[in-house]
Amino acid sequence: MKYMVQWRIHDDKRHEALKVFSGIHSTDDEIGASDVNLIGRWHDVIGFTGVGIVETDNPEAMSKWLLSWNQICDIEAIPVFDDEETRKLGREFLGK
């Protein structure tokens, strides 16, 4: 399952978040050997928000990773579908 992860850094934690993130050498160092595959991540460095797409069949592993950030930002993880998955879902829902 793919998830869109959105975050907003708490106003009083912006420099702390930047310091922590800048100290991470690679995504593997951050996520570790979990069952979470980071497809891509984009940062609004001025607004201190961002979005990422991850894929996992292990929501517990994803939750553990995201919990490591929740003291400095609000995070939302939303299930998302690519074009083909959405078309299939639409056909099934509409009975076509």
Biopython code that builds the backbone (N, CA, C, O; Angstrom):
import numpy as np
from Bio.PDB.StructureBuilder import StructureBuilder

atoms = [
    (1, "MET", "N", (0.847, -1.171, 0.000)),
    (1, "MET", "CA", (0.000, 0.000, 0.000)),
    (1, "MET", "C", (0.891, 1.231, 0.000)),
    (1, "MET", "O", (1.921, 1.276, 0.672)),
    (2, "LYS", "N", (0.472, 2.224, -0.767)),
    (2, "LYS", "CA", (1.199, 3.493, -0.799)),
    (2, "LYS", "C", (0.475, 4.499, 0.092)),
    (2, "LYS", "O", (-0.751, 4.496, 0.200)),
    (3, "TYR", "N", (1.274, 5.361, 0.729)),
    (3, "TYR", "CA", (0.744, 6.403, 1.593)),
    (3, "TYR", "C", (1.368, 7.740, 1.218)),
    (3, "TYR", "O", (2.555, 7.820, 0.901)),
    (4, "MET", "N", (0.554, 8.783, 1.258)),
    (4, "MET", "CA", (1.069, 10.131, 1.148)),
    (4, "MET", "C", (1.265, 10.619, 2.583)),
    (4, "MET", "O", (0.318, 10.675, 3.368)),
    (5, "VAL", "N", (2.487, 10.965, 2.903)),
    (5, "VAL", "CA", (2.816, 11.452, 4.236)),
    (5, "VAL", "C", (3.020, 12.959, 4.132)),
    (5, "VAL", "O", (3.854, 13.429, 3.358)),
    (6, "GLN", "N", (2.259, 13.705, 4.909)),
    (6, "GLN", "CA", (2.376, 15.161, 4.920)),
    (6, "GLN", "C", (2.770, 15.588, 6.328)),
    (6, "GLN", "O", (2.318, 15.003, 7.312)),
    (7, "TRP", "N", (3.615, 16.612, 6.416)),
    (7, "TRP", "CA", (4.023, 17.084, 7.731)),
    (7, "TRP", "C", (4.116, 18.602, 7.762)),
    (7, "TRP", "O", (4.255, 19.272, 6.738)),
    (8, "ARG", "N", (4.033, 19.105, 8.972)),
    (8, "ARG", "CA", (4.236, 20.533, 9.243)),
    (8, "ARG", "C", (5.031, 20.616, 10.537)),
    (8, "ARG", "O", (4.599, 20.141, 11.586)),
    (9, "ILE", "N", (6.202, 21.231, 10.437)),
    (9, "ILE", "CA", (7.075, 21.370, 11.594)),
    (9, "ILE", "C", (6.464, 22.388, 12.556)),
    (9, "ILE", "O", (5.993, 23.445, 12.137)),
    (10, "HIS", "N", (6.477, 22.058, 13.860)),
    (10, "HIS", "CA", (5.991, 23.000, 14.867)),
    (10, "HIS", "C", (6.843, 24.270, 14.806)),
    (10, "HIS", "O", (8.064, 24.200, 14.661)),
    (11, "ASP", "N", (6.193, 25.421, 14.918)),
    (11, "ASP", "CA", (6.891, 26.700, 14.774)),
    (11, "ASP", "C", (8.118, 26.810, 15.672)),
    (11, "ASP", "O", (9.157, 27.313, 15.246)),
    (12, "ASP", "N", (8.005, 26.347, 16.898)),
    (12, "ASP", "CA", (9.114, 26.475, 17.846)),
    (12, "ASP", "C", (10.163, 25.374, 17.696)),
    (12, "ASP", "O", (11.116, 25.333, 18.474)),
    (13, "LYS", "N", (10.012, 24.488, 16.721)),
    (13, "LYS", "CA", (10.943, 23.370, 16.519)),
    (13, "LYS", "C", (11.633, 23.419, 15.159)),
    (13, "LYS", "O", (12.299, 22.457, 14.778)),
    (14, "ARG", "N", (11.490, 24.512, 14.421)),
    (14, "ARG", "CA", (11.997, 24.571, 13.051)),
    (14, "ARG", "C", (13.506, 24.364, 12.972)),
    (14, "ARG", "O", (13.970, 23.561, 12.162)),
    (15, "HIS", "N", (14.269, 25.058, 13.781)),
    (15, "HIS", "CA", (15.726, 24.896, 13.713)),
    (15, "HIS", "C", (16.155, 23.532, 14.232)),
    (15, "HIS", "O", (17.096, 22.934, 13.711)),
    (16, "GLU", "N", (15.470, 23.041, 15.252)),
    (16, "GLU", "CA", (15.771, 21.695, 15.760)),
    (16, "GLU", "C", (15.518, 20.654, 14.670)),
    (16, "GLU", "O", (16.334, 19.753, 14.475)),
    (17, "ALA", "N", (14.405, 20.769, 13.966)),
    (17, "ALA", "CA", (14.084, 19.817, 12.900)),
    (17, "ALA", "C", (15.131, 19.865, 11.794)),
    (17, "ALA", "O", (15.568, 18.826, 11.300)),
    (18, "LEU", "N", (15.530, 21.070, 11.409)),
    (18, "LEU", "CA", (16.535, 21.217, 10.360)),
    (18, "LEU", "C", (17.876, 20.628, 10.808)),
    (18, "LEU", "O", (18.577, 19.997, 10.017)),
    (19, "LYS", "N", (18.221, 20.836, 12.057)),
    (19, "LYS", "CA", (19.470, 20.289, 12.599)),
    (19, "LYS", "C", (19.437, 18.757, 12.602)),
    (19, "LYS", "O", (20.396, 18.110, 12.182)),
    (20, "VAL", "N", (18.337, 18.188, 13.075)),
    (20, "VAL", "CA", (18.212, 16.723, 13.116)),
    (20, "VAL", "C", (18.249, 16.150, 11.710)),
    (20, "VAL", "O", (18.996, 15.209, 11.443)),
    (21, "PHE", "N", (17.441, 16.714, 10.802)),
    (21, "PHE", "CA", (17.375, 16.171, 9.446)),
    (21, "PHE", "C", (18.705, 16.331, 8.717)),
    (21, "PHE", "O", (19.119, 15.430, 7.987)),
    (22, "SER", "N", (19.375, 17.460, 8.905)),
    (22, "SER", "CA", (20.659, 17.695, 8.241)),
    (22, "SER", "C", (21.733, 16.745, 8.725)),
    (22, "SER", "O", (22.703, 16.489, 8.012)),
    (23, "GLY", "N", (21.574, 16.215, 9.939)),
    (23, "GLY", "CA", (22.552, 15.281, 10.486)),
    (23, "GLY", "C", (22.372, 13.844, 10.026)),
    (23, "GLY", "O", (23.213, 12.990, 10.307)),
    (24, "ILE", "N", (21.287, 13.576, 9.324)),
    (24, "ILE", "CA", (21.037, 12.222, 8.815)),
    (24, "ILE", "C", (21.774, 12.081, 7.491)),
    (24, "ILE", "O", (21.602, 12.905, 6.592)),
    (25, "HIS", "N", (22.590, 11.048, 7.366)),
    (25, "HIS", "CA", (23.418, 10.894, 6.168)),
    (25, "HIS", "C", (22.679, 10.266, 5.002)),
    (25, "HIS", "O", (23.014, 10.534, 3.848)),
    (26, "SER", "N", (21.674, 9.431, 5.277)),
    (26, "SER", "CA", (20.941, 8.790, 4.191)),
    (26, "SER", "C", (19.557, 8.383, 4.681)),
    (26, "SER", "O", (19.302, 8.297, 5.882)),
    (27, "THR", "N", (18.679, 8.137, 3.729)),
    (27, "THR", "CA", (17.343, 7.668, 4.074)),
    (27, "THR", "C", (17.417, 6.337, 4.807)),
    (27, "THR", "O", (16.631, 6.092, 5.723)),
    (28, "ASP", "N", (18.353, 5.474, 4.417)),
    (28, "ASP", "CA", (18.504, 4.192, 5.102)),
    (28, "ASP", "C", (18.854, 4.407, 6.572)),
    (28, "ASP", "O", (18.376, 3.675, 7.439)),
    (29, "ASP", "N", (19.691, 5.416, 6.855)),
    (29, "ASP", "CA", (20.025, 5.708, 8.247)),
    (29, "ASP", "C", (18.791, 6.158, 9.020)),
    (29, "ASP", "O", (18.641, 5.845, 10.201)),
    (30, "GLU", "N", (17.914, 6.891, 8.352)),
    (30, "GLU", "CA", (16.717, 7.415, 9.011)),
    (30, "GLU", "C", (15.666, 6.333, 9.220)),
    (30, "GLU", "O", (15.169, 6.150, 10.330)),
    (31, "ILE", "N", (15.334, 5.627, 8.164)),
    (31, "ILE", "CA", (14.252, 4.638, 8.228)),
    (31, "ILE", "C", (14.751, 3.305, 8.762)),
    (31, "ILE", "O", (13.998, 2.567, 9.397)),
    (32, "GLY", "N", (16.006, 2.998, 8.509)),
    (32, "GLY", "CA", (16.563, 1.737, 8.966)),
    (32, "GLY", "C", (16.138, 0.592, 8.077)),
    (32, "GLY", "O", (15.694, 0.794, 6.947)),
    (33, "ALA", "N", (16.279, -0.596, 8.593)),
    (33, "ALA", "CA", (15.968, -1.815, 7.831)),
    (33, "ALA", "C", (14.515, -2.201, 8.035)),
    (33, "ALA", "O", (14.197, -3.374, 8.237)),
    (34, "SER", "N", (13.639, -1.217, 7.982)),
    (34, "SER", "CA", (12.219, -1.502, 8.183)),
    (34, "SER", "C", (11.586, -1.936, 6.871)),
    (34, "SER", "O", (12.257, -2.056, 5.846)),
    (35, "ASP", "N", (10.305, -2.165, 6.925)),
    (35, "ASP", "CA", (9.540, -2.577, 5.752)),
    (35, "ASP", "C", (8.959, -1.375, 5.013)),
    (35, "ASP", "O", (7.965, -1.515, 4.300)),
    (36, "VAL", "N", (9.557, -0.205, 5.168)),
    (36, "VAL", "CA", (9.051, 1.019, 4.548)),
    (36, "VAL", "C", (9.977, 1.418, 3.403)),
    (36, "VAL", "O", (11.188, 1.553, 3.580)),
    (37, "ASN", "N", (9.380, 1.603, 2.223)),
    (37, "ASN", "CA", (10.132, 2.053, 1.054)),
    (37, "ASN", "C", (9.741, 3.497, 0.759)),
    (37, "ASN", "O", (8.593, 3.771, 0.409)),
    (38, "LEU", "N", (10.689, 4.417, 0.898)),
    (38, "LEU", "CA", (10.433, 5.811, 0.582)),
    (38, "LEU", "C", (10.572, 5.999, -0.924)),
    (38, "LEU", "O", (11.669, 5.877, -1.470)),
    (39, "ILE", "N", (9.461, 6.296, -1.596)),
    (39, "ILE", "CA", (9.464, 6.494, -3.039)),
    (39, "ILE", "C", (10.004, 7.877, -3.373)),
    (39, "ILE", "O", (10.780, 8.029, -4.316)),
    (40, "GLY", "N", (9.606, 8.871, -2.618)),
    (40, "GLY", "CA", (10.092, 10.227, -2.838)),
    (40, "GLY", "C", (9.610, 11.138, -1.734)),
    (40, "GLY", "O", (8.606, 10.873, -1.075)),
    (41, "ARG", "N", (10.358, 12.237, -1.542)),
    (41, "ARG", "CA", (9.996, 13.186, -0.490)),
    (41, "ARG", "C", (10.400, 14.581, -0.956)),
    (41, "ARG", "O", (11.474, 14.780, -1.525)),
    (42, "TRP", "N", (9.516, 15.538, -0.701)),
    (42, "TRP", "CA", (9.750, 16.912, -1.124)),
    (42, "TRP", "C", (9.495, 17.836, 0.053)),
    (42, "TRP", "O", (8.539, 17.655, 0.807)),
    (43, "HIS", "N", (10.371, 18.841, 0.202)),
    (43, "HIS", "CA", (10.345, 19.732, 1.352)),
    (43, "HIS", "C", (10.076, 21.168, 0.921)),
    (43, "HIS", "O", (10.671, 21.655, -0.040)),
    (44, "ASP", "N", (9.183, 21.840, 1.632)),
    (44, "ASP", "CA", (9.018, 23.284, 1.513)),
    (44, "ASP", "C", (9.871, 23.869, 2.630)),
    (44, "ASP", "O", (9.408, 24.004, 3.763)),
    (45, "VAL", "N", (11.117, 24.218, 2.313)),
    (45, "VAL", "CA", (12.067, 24.620, 3.354)),
    (45, "VAL", "C", (11.769, 26.001, 3.938)),
    (45, "VAL", "O", (12.274, 26.335, 5.010)),
    (46, "ILE", "N", (10.969, 26.795, 3.262)),
    (46, "ILE", "CA", (10.583, 28.098, 3.807)),
    (46, "ILE", "C", (9.378, 27.942, 4.735)),
    (46, "ILE", "O", (9.354, 28.518, 5.823)),
    (47, "GLY", "N", (8.392, 27.177, 4.315)),
    (47, "GLY", "CA", (7.186, 26.977, 5.109)),
    (47, "GLY", "C", (7.290, 25.851, 6.117)),
    (47, "GLY", "O", (6.401, 25.683, 6.951)),
    (48, "PHE", "N", (8.372, 25.071, 6.053)),
    (48, "PHE", "CA", (8.599, 23.935, 6.950)),
    (48, "PHE", "C", (7.441, 22.947, 6.919)),
    (48, "PHE", "O", (6.958, 22.484, 7.952)),
    (49, "THR", "N", (7.012, 22.641, 5.690)),
    (49, "THR", "CA", (6.042, 21.581, 5.450)),
    (49, "THR", "C", (6.651, 20.660, 4.404)),
    (49, "THR", "O", (7.707, 20.952, 3.843)),
    (50, "GLY", "N", (5.988, 19.567, 4.153)),
    (50, "GLY", "CA", (6.467, 18.683, 3.108)),
    (50, "GLY", "C", (5.516, 17.542, 2.858)),
    (50, "GLY", "O", (4.502, 17.370, 3.535)),
    (51, "VAL", "N", (5.888, 16.761, 1.846)),
    (51, "VAL", "CA", (5.087, 15.614, 1.452)),
    (51, "VAL", "C", (6.020, 14.506, 0.977)),
    (51, "VAL", "O", (7.061, 14.772, 0.377)),
    (52, "GLY", "N", (5.645, 13.294, 1.245)),
    (52, "GLY", "CA", (6.394, 12.149, 0.764)),
    (52, "GLY", "C", (5.437, 11.042, 0.375)),
    (52, "GLY", "O", (4.292, 11.000, 0.824)),
    (53, "ILE", "N", (5.922, 10.158, -0.458)),
    (53, "ILE", "CA", (5.172, 8.955, -0.819)),
    (53, "ILE", "C", (5.985, 7.764, -0.341)),
    (53, "ILE", "O", (7.159, 7.623, -0.682)),
    (54, "VAL", "N", (5.357, 6.920, 0.442)),
    (54, "VAL", "CA", (6.006, 5.709, 0.926)),
    (54, "VAL", "C", (5.155, 4.511, 0.547)),
    (54, "VAL", "O", (3.956, 4.627, 0.293)),
    (55, "GLU", "N", (5.800, 3.370, 0.517)),
    (55, "GLU", "CA", (5.081, 2.128, 0.237)),
    (55, "GLU", "C", (5.439, 1.126, 1.315)),
    (55, "GLU", "O", (6.609, 0.954, 1.657)),
    (56, "THR", "N", (4.422, 0.467, 1.845)),
    (56, "THR", "CA", (4.648, -0.550, 2.860)),
    (56, "THR", "C", (3.419, -1.444, 2.986)),
    (56, "THR", "O", (2.289, -1.011, 2.762)),
    (57, "ASP", "N", (3.661, -2.673, 3.340)),
    (57, "ASP", "CA", (2.587, -3.583, 3.736)),
    (57, "ASP", "C", (2.580, -3.742, 5.246)),
    (57, "ASP", "O", (1.860, -4.575, 5.796)),
    (58, "ASN", "N", (3.399, -2.921, 5.911)),
    (58, "ASN", "CA", (3.560, -3.006, 7.355)),
    (58, "ASN", "C", (3.298, -1.630, 7.977)),
    (58, "ASN", "O", (4.241, -0.880, 8.232)),
    (59, "PRO", "N", (2.024, -1.293, 8.223)),
    (59, "PRO", "CA", (1.716, 0.016, 8.794)),
    (59, "PRO", "C", (2.351, 0.229, 10.163)),
    (59, "PRO", "O", (2.583, 1.368, 10.567)),
    (60, "GLU", "N", (2.632, -0.853, 10.877)),
    (60, "GLU", "CA", (3.295, -0.724, 12.177)),
    (60, "GLU", "C", (4.709, -0.177, 12.002)),
    (60, "GLU", "O", (5.133, 0.690, 12.766)),
    (61, "ALA", "N", (5.445, -0.672, 11.004)),
    (61, "ALA", "CA", (6.800, -0.172, 10.742)),
    (61, "ALA", "C", (6.748, 1.304, 10.348)),
    (61, "ALA", "O", (7.577, 2.097, 10.795)),
    (62, "MET", "N", (5.776, 1.672, 9.511)),
    (62, "MET", "CA", (5.641, 3.067, 9.116)),
    (62, "MET", "C", (5.324, 3.936, 10.328)),
    (62, "MET", "O", (5.891, 5.017, 10.486)),
    (63, "SER", "N", (4.431, 3.473, 11.171)),
    (63, "SER", "CA", (4.054, 4.241, 12.358)),
    (63, "SER", "C", (5.238, 4.435, 13.296)),
    (63, "SER", "O", (5.409, 5.516, 13.860)),
    (64, "LYS", "N", (6.048, 3.411, 13.466)),
    (64, "LYS", "CA", (7.239, 3.536, 14.322)),
    (64, "LYS", "C", (8.193, 4.588, 13.766)),
    (64, "LYS", "O", (8.739, 5.388, 14.525)),
    (65, "TRP", "N", (8.398, 4.596, 12.451)),
    (65, "TRP", "CA", (9.263, 5.594, 11.830)),
    (65, "TRP", "C", (8.687, 6.993, 12.018)),
    (65, "TRP", "O", (9.409, 7.913, 12.402)),
    (66, "LEU", "N", (7.384, 7.164, 11.751)),
    (66, "LEU", "CA", (6.774, 8.480, 11.859)),
    (66, "LEU", "C", (6.725, 8.967, 13.310)),
    (66, "LEU", "O", (6.830, 10.166, 13.566)),
    (67, "LEU", "N", (6.567, 8.054, 14.244)),
    (67, "LEU", "CA", (6.566, 8.441, 15.655)),
    (67, "LEU", "C", (7.882, 9.073, 16.078)),
    (67, "LEU", "O", (7.913, 9.880, 17.007)),
    (68, "SER", "N", (8.966, 8.715, 15.406)),
    (68, "SER", "CA", (10.261, 9.285, 15.771)),
    (68, "SER", "C", (10.333, 10.774, 15.447)),
    (68, "SER", "O", (11.238, 11.465, 15.914)),
    (69, "TRP", "N", (9.391, 11.273, 14.653)),
    (69, "TRP", "CA", (9.354, 12.686, 14.280)),
    (69, "TRP", "C", (8.246, 13.461, 14.978)),
    (69, "TRP", "O", (8.231, 14.690, 14.899)),
    (70, "ASN", "N", (7.327, 12.801, 15.650)),
    (70, "ASN", "CA", (6.120, 13.498, 16.099)),
    (70, "ASN", "C", (6.348, 14.501, 17.231)),
    (70, "ASN", "O", (5.436, 15.269, 17.540)),
    (71, "GLN", "N", (7.508, 14.526, 17.851)),
    (71, "GLN", "CA", (7.763, 15.534, 18.885)),
    (71, "GLN", "C", (8.104, 16.895, 18.273)),
    (71, "GLN", "O", (8.106, 17.906, 18.976)),
    (72, "ILE", "N", (8.393, 16.927, 16.958)),
    (72, "ILE", "CA", (8.733, 18.205, 16.327)),
    (72, "ILE", "C", (7.813, 18.580, 15.155)),
    (72, "ILE", "O", (7.930, 19.671, 14.596)),
    (73, "CYS", "N", (6.906, 17.678, 14.792)),
    (73, "CYS", "CA", (6.002, 18.023, 13.692)),
    (73, "CYS", "C", (4.702, 17.237, 13.782)),
    (73, "CYS", "O", (4.631, 16.176, 14.403)),
    (74, "ASP", "N", (3.681, 17.788, 13.147)),
    (74, "ASP", "CA", (2.408, 17.087, 12.982)),
    (74, "ASP", "C", (2.488, 16.313, 11.677)),
    (74, "ASP", "O", (2.916, 16.851, 10.656)),
    (75, "ILE", "N", (2.081, 15.062, 11.706)),
    (75, "ILE", "CA", (2.210, 14.186, 10.543)),
    (75, "ILE", "C", (0.864, 13.539, 10.242)),
    (75, "ILE", "O", (0.104, 13.182, 11.142)),
    (76, "GLU", "N", (0.597, 13.400, 8.958)),
    (76, "GLU", "CA", (-0.608, 12.732, 8.485)),
    (76, "GLU", "C", (-0.182, 11.718, 7.426)),
    (76, "GLU", "O", (0.606, 12.042, 6.538)),
    (77, "ALA", "N", (-0.693, 10.507, 7.517)),
    (77, "ALA", "CA", (-0.411, 9.465, 6.523)),
    (77, "ALA", "C", (-1.735, 9.028, 5.909)),
    (77, "ALA", "O", (-2.623, 8.531, 6.602)),
    (78, "ILE", "N", (-1.851, 9.220, 4.601)),
    (78, "ILE", "CA", (-3.108, 8.987, 3.893)),
    (78, "ILE", "C", (-2.892, 7.927, 2.826)),
    (78, "ILE", "O", (-1.997, 8.079, 1.995)),
    (79, "PRO", "N", (-3.688, 6.848, 2.817)),
    (79, "PRO", "CA", (-3.550, 5.866, 1.734)),
    (79, "PRO", "C", (-3.833, 6.524, 0.386)),
    (79, "PRO", "O", (-4.790, 7.284, 0.246)),
    (80, "VAL", "N", (-2.994, 6.226, -0.601)),
    (80, "VAL", "CA", (-3.175, 6.773, -1.949)),
    (80, "VAL", "C", (-3.016, 5.665, -2.986)),
    (80, "VAL", "O", (-2.434, 4.612, -2.722)),
    (81, "PHE", "N", (-3.554, 5.940, -4.178)),
    (81, "PHE", "CA", (-3.540, 4.981, -5.275)),
    (81, "PHE", "C", (-2.952, 5.633, -6.511)),
    (81, "PHE", "O", (-3.156, 6.827, -6.733)),
    (82, "ASP", "N", (-2.228, 4.874, -7.317)),
    (82, "ASP", "CA", (-1.747, 5.405, -8.587)),
    (82, "ASP", "C", (-2.882, 5.340, -9.608)),
    (82, "ASP", "O", (-3.985, 4.894, -9.290)),
    (83, "ASP", "N", (-2.608, 5.785, -10.833)),
    (83, "ASP", "CA", (-3.659, 5.848, -11.854)),
    (83, "ASP", "C", (-4.321, 4.499, -12.104)),
    (83, "ASP", "O", (-5.547, 4.395, -12.095)),
    (84, "GLU", "N", (-3.522, 3.482, -12.324)),
    (84, "GLU", "CA", (-4.088, 2.163, -12.639)),
    (84, "GLU", "C", (-4.901, 1.605, -11.479)),
    (84, "GLU", "O", (-5.968, 1.027, -11.684)),
    (85, "GLU", "N", (-4.395, 1.778, -10.256)),
    (85, "GLU", "CA", (-5.132, 1.302, -9.084)),
    (85, "GLU", "C", (-6.460, 2.045, -8.937)),
    (85, "GLU", "O", (-7.471, 1.453, -8.559)),
    (86, "THR", "N", (-6.451, 3.338, -9.238)),
    (86, "THR", "CA", (-7.679, 4.133, -9.136)),
    (86, "THR", "C", (-8.683, 3.721, -10.207)),
    (86, "THR", "O", (-9.879, 3.622, -9.935)),
    (87, "ARG", "N", (-8.195, 3.479, -11.429)),
    (87, "ARG", "CA", (-9.097, 3.022, -12.490)),
    (87, "ARG", "C", (-9.740, 1.683, -12.125)),
    (87, "ARG", "O", (-10.939, 1.486, -12.320)),
    (88, "LYS", "N", (-8.933, 0.774, -11.598)),
    (88, "LYS", "CA", (-9.446, -0.547, -11.203)),
    (88, "LYS", "C", (-10.484, -0.394, -10.098)),
    (88, "LYS", "O", (-11.553, -1.002, -10.154)),
    (89, "LEU", "N", (-10.169, 0.416, -9.099)),
    (89, "LEU", "CA", (-11.099, 0.663, -8.025)),
    (89, "LEU", "C", (-12.401, 1.270, -8.551)),
    (89, "LEU", "O", (-13.490, 0.876, -8.132)),
    (90, "GLY", "N", (-12.283, 2.229, -9.469)),
    (90, "GLY", "CA", (-13.457, 2.859, -10.064)),
    (90, "GLY", "C", (-14.330, 1.863, -10.816)),
    (90, "GLY", "O", (-15.553, 1.871, -10.682)),
    (91, "ARG", "N", (-13.677, 0.990, -11.624)),
    (91, "ARG", "CA", (-14.442, -0.015, -12.386)),
    (91, "ARG", "C", (-15.162, -0.968, -11.441)),
    (91, "ARG", "O", (-16.319, -1.322, -11.671)),
    (92, "GLU", "N", (-14.478, -1.383, -10.379)),
    (92, "GLU", "CA", (-15.109, -2.296, -9.430)),
    (92, "GLU", "C", (-16.262, -1.618, -8.685)),
    (92, "GLU", "O", (-17.320, -2.216, -8.488)),
    (93, "PHE", "N", (-16.051, -0.385, -8.281)),
    (93, "PHE", "CA", (-17.070, 0.348, -7.563)),
    (93, "PHE", "C", (-18.293, 0.601, -8.434)),
    (93, "PHE", "O", (-19.429, 0.498, -7.971)),
    (94, "LEU", "N", (-18.054, 0.933, -9.698)),
    (94, "LEU", "CA", (-19.148, 1.248, -10.612)),
    (94, "LEU", "C", (-19.733, 0.019, -11.278)),
    (94, "LEU", "O", (-20.692, 0.121, -12.044)),
    (95, "GLY", "N", (-19.161, -1.147, -10.991)),
    (95, "GLY", "CA", (-19.674, -2.391, -11.556)),
    (95, "GLY", "C", (-19.405, -2.550, -13.040)),
    (95, "GLY", "O", (-20.196, -3.188, -13.735)),
    (96, "LYS", "N", (-18.305, -1.985, -13.552)),
    (96, "LYS", "CA", (-17.994, -2.071, -14.988)),
    (96, "LYS", "C", (-16.924, -3.084, -15.245)),
    (96, "LYS", "O", (-16.534, -3.292, -16.394)),
]
sb = StructureBuilder()
sb.init_structure("model")
sb.init_model(0)
sb.init_chain("A")
sb.init_seg("    ")
for serial, (resi, resn, name, xyz) in enumerate(atoms, 1):
    if name == "N":
        sb.init_residue(resn, " ", resi, " ")
    sb.init_atom(name, np.array(xyz, "f"), 0.0, 1.0, " ", f" {name:<3s}", serial, name[0])
structure = sb.get_structure()
